[in-house]
Amino acid sequence: MSTTSVNSSNRTHNDSIMTSILRTTWFWASFWVITAILFTALFMGYALYLLLAPRKKQLFAHKMACLWGVLVFKANPGWTYELRGSKNLPKEGAVIVANHSSGMDICAILATNIQFRFLSKASVFKVPLIGNAMKLAGYVPITRGAKGSHKEALNKSSEWIHKGVPMVFYPEGTRSLDGKIAPFKSGAFRLAIAENVPIIPLVIKGTNEMMKKNSFAPRPAHVIIDALEPVYPAAADEQTSLSNRIREKMIQRHNNL
């Protein structure tokens, strides 16, 4: 290999590193500026709702979260997204099950801009600003491996469904490391059967390319959020067969996106 080729290769590598550093710096600076500004607006608006329309305060907090999710997407010029099947998104109590391959999945779900609540690890509620906003919106904390916490989370999920607000679950229980949809746990399906509400499969593809697990460096990615047709569980449905049936639908759509 000639000296010219080596020098050219080194310059390309250095340019790539510099581009990554600049992209990462820009994203995280934008992320925290957006979060700080919207949290300030949330706090002020929440106080007004407490005085003027207390029953709508959590609905307002969630709308601010949706705005946050969209702005985080737009903070990185290398990120784009598209929403498909919006007619299938629920406007009343339902269970939404989404595949989970990235910490950025929640931004994709928030970009649907519908009212919903979701389960999240209790530790996330301790993150400054973000955790405070999650509490104000009424999102549901859950501690892995704690049966009492799981029961309480399902009870709170049931309460939201009774109020006409959909609940979002990641039935895989944790992130998929390879982007493939892992086997489902039964909690979300048990809840849907017990409450006699539809299940909306939400297929997300591309978020695992936005930012790899244990990495803070964003990468260019196009994300597709696809809401499939609702599945109406029958009283005779068994949780495992229902979850397997829905998982197969989601895998098929994920593979075709």
C-alpha positions in Angstrom: 0.0 0.0 0.0 1.3 3.4 -1.0 2.1 6.2 1.5 -0.7 8.3 -0.2 -3.3 5.6 0.3 -2.3 5.2 4.0 -2.5 8.9 4.6 -5.9 9.1 2.9 -7.2 6.2 5.0 -5.9 7.9 8.2 -7.6 11.2 7.2 -10.9 9.4 6.5 -10.7 7.6 9.9 -9.9 10.8 11.7 -12.8 12.6 9.9 -15.1 9.8 11.0 -14.1 10.1 14.6 -14.5 13.9 14.5 -17.9 13.6 12.9 -19.0 11.2 15.6 -17.7 13.4 18.4 -19.5 16.5 17.0 -22.7 14.5 16.5 -22.6 13.2 20.0 -21.8 16.6 21.6 -24.6 18.2 19.6 -27.1 15.6 20.5 -26.5 15.5 24.2 -26.3 19.3 24.5 -29.6 19.5 22.6 -31.1 16.7 24.6 -30.6 18.4 28.0 -31.5 21.9 26.7 -34.8 20.5 25.3 -35.4 18.6 28.6 -34.7 21.6 30.8 -36.9 24.0 28.7 -39.8 21.6 28.5 -39.6 20.6 32.2 -39.8 24.3 33.1 -42.8 24.7 30.8 -44.3 21.5 32.3 -43.8 22.7 35.9 -45.5 26.1 35.1 -48.3 24.5 33.1 -48.9 21.8 35.7 -49.3 24.4 38.4 -51.9 26.2 36.3 -53.8 23.0 35.7 -53.8 22.2 39.4 -55.6 25.5 40.0 -57.9 25.6 36.9 -58.4 22.0 35.7 -56.9 19.5 38.2 -58.4 16.5 36.5 -56.5 17.3 33.3 -53.1 17.9 34.8 -51.7 14.4 34.0 -53.1 14.6 30.4 -51.2 17.9 30.0 -48.0 16.4 31.4 -48.2 13.5 28.9 -48.7 15.9 26.0 -45.5 17.6 27.0 -43.8 14.3 27.1 -45.0 13.6 23.5 -43.5 17.0 22.4 -40.3 16.0 24.2 -40.1 12.7 22.3 -40.6 14.4 18.9 -38.0 17.1 19.7 -35.5 14.6 20.8 -35.9 12.8 17.5 -35.4 16.1 15.6 -32.4 17.1 17.7 -30.2 14.7 15.7 -30.2 15.6 11.9 -29.4 11.9 11.2 -32.6 10.7 12.7 -35.9 10.4 10.8 -39.1 8.5 11.6 -42.4 7.6 10.0 -45.7 6.5 11.6 -47.8 3.9 9.9 -51.2 2.4 10.8 -52.2 5.5 12.8 -55.9 4.6 12.3 -55.3 1.6 14.5 -54.0 3.6 17.5 -56.5 3.5 20.4 -58.4 6.5 21.7 -59.7 4.7 24.8 -58.7 2.0 27.2 -56.5 -0.7 25.6 -53.3 -2.6 25.9 -50.5 -1.6 23.5 -47.6 -4.1 23.2 -44.4 -2.9 21.6 -41.1 -4.7 20.8 -38.1 -3.3 22.7 -34.6 -3.1 21.3 -33.4 0.3 22.5 -33.7 2.9 25.2 -34.9 5.2 22.4 -38.1 3.1 21.8 -40.0 5.4 24.2 -39.3 8.4 22.0 -40.8 6.4 19.1 -43.9 5.6 21.0 -44.3 9.2 22.3 -44.1 10.3 18.6 -47.4 8.6 18.1 -48.8 11.7 20.0 -51.7 9.7 21.7 -52.6 9.5 25.3 -51.1 6.5 27.0 -49.2 5.5 30.1 -46.4 3.0 30.3 -44.4 0.9 32.7 -40.8 1.8 33.4 -38.0 0.6 35.7 -38.3 2.3 39.1 -34.6 3.5 38.7 -35.6 5.7 35.7 -37.9 7.7 38.0 -34.7 8.8 39.8 -33.2 10.5 36.8 -33.2 14.3 37.3 -36.0 16.2 35.4 -37.0 13.1 33.4 -38.0 11.1 36.4 -39.9 14.1 37.9 -41.8 14.6 34.6 -42.7 10.9 34.5 -44.1 11.1 38.0 -46.2 14.2 37.1 -47.6 12.3 34.0 -48.5 9.3 36.1 -46.3 6.7 34.4 -46.0 3.4 36.3 -42.8 2.3 38.1 -41.9 -1.4 38.3 -39.0 -3.2 40.1 -37.8 -6.3 38.3 -38.0 -9.4 40.3 -40.3 -7.9 42.9 -43.6 -9.7 42.9 -45.3 -7.0 45.0 -44.1 -4.3 42.6 -45.4 -6.3 39.6 -48.8 -6.7 41.2 -49.0 -3.0 42.1 -48.0 -2.0 38.5 -50.8 -4.2 37.0 -53.3 -2.7 39.4 -52.2 0.9 38.4 -52.4 -0.1 34.8 -55.9 -1.4 35.3 -56.9 2.0 36.9 -55.6 3.8 33.8 -57.5 1.6 31.5 -60.7 2.2 33.5 -60.1 5.9 32.9 -60.0 5.3 29.2 -56.2 5.6 28.8 -54.2 2.9 27.0 -51.3 1.2 28.7 -48.1 0.4 26.9 -46.1 -2.7 27.7 -42.8 -4.2 26.5 -43.8 -7.8 26.7 -40.3 -9.0 26.1 -39.4 -7.7 29.5 -36.0 -6.3 28.5 -34.2 -5.0 25.4 -33.4 -7.4 22.6 -29.7 -7.4 22.0 -29.9 -8.4 18.3 -33.0 -6.5 17.3 -35.1 -9.7 17.0 -38.4 -10.0 18.9 -37.8 -12.2 21.9 -40.5 -14.4 23.6 -43.2 -12.5 25.5 -44.1 -12.5 29.1 -47.8 -12.9 30.0 -48.6 -9.8 32.1 -49.9 -7.5 29.4 -52.1 -10.2 27.8 -53.5 -11.3 31.2 -54.5 -7.7 31.8 -56.2 -7.3 28.4 -58.2 -10.5 29.0 -59.2 -9.5 32.5 -60.2 -6.0 31.4 -61.8 -7.1 28.1 -59.9 -4.5 26.1 -58.2 -4.8 22.7 -54.5 -5.4 22.2 -52.7 -3.2 19.7 -49.4 -4.6 18.5 -46.9 -1.8 17.9 -44.0 -2.8 15.7 -40.9 -0.5 16.0 -37.9 -0.9 13.7 -34.7 1.1 13.5 -34.3 2.4 17.1 -31.5 -0.1 17.8 -29.5 1.7 15.1 -30.0 5.1 16.7 -27.9 4.3 19.7 -26.4 1.0 20.6 -26.9 -0.4 24.1 -24.2 0.9 26.5 -23.2 3.6 24.0 -23.8 7.3 24.2 -23.0 8.0 20.6 -26.0 8.5 18.3 -25.9 7.1 14.8 -27.9 7.9 11.7 -31.1 5.9 11.6 -34.6 5.8 10.1 -37.3 4.5 12.4 -40.6 3.0 11.4 -43.5 2.8 14.0 -46.2 0.6 12.7 -49.5 0.1 14.6 -51.2 -3.2 13.5 -54.9 -3.9 13.7 -56.3 -4.4 17.1 -56.7 -8.0 18.5 -59.8 -8.5 20.6 -59.2 -11.3 23.1 -62.0 -13.7 23.9 -62.8 -14.7 27.4 -61.7 -18.2 26.5 -58.3 -17.1 25.3 -55.3 -18.5 27.1 -52.5 -16.0 27.8 -49.7 -18.0 26.3 -51.5 -18.9 23.0 -52.7 -15.2 22.7 -49.2 -13.8 23.3 -47.7 -16.3 20.9 -50.2 -15.4 18.2 -49.6 -11.7 18.5 -45.8 -12.2 18.7 -45.9 -14.1 15.4 -47.8 -11.2 13.8 -45.3 -8.7 15.0 -42.3 -10.8 13.9 -43.8 -11.1 10.4 -44.4 -7.4 10.1 -41.0 -6.5 11.6 -39.3 -8.7 9.0 -41.2 -7.1 6.2 -40.5 -3.5 7.2 
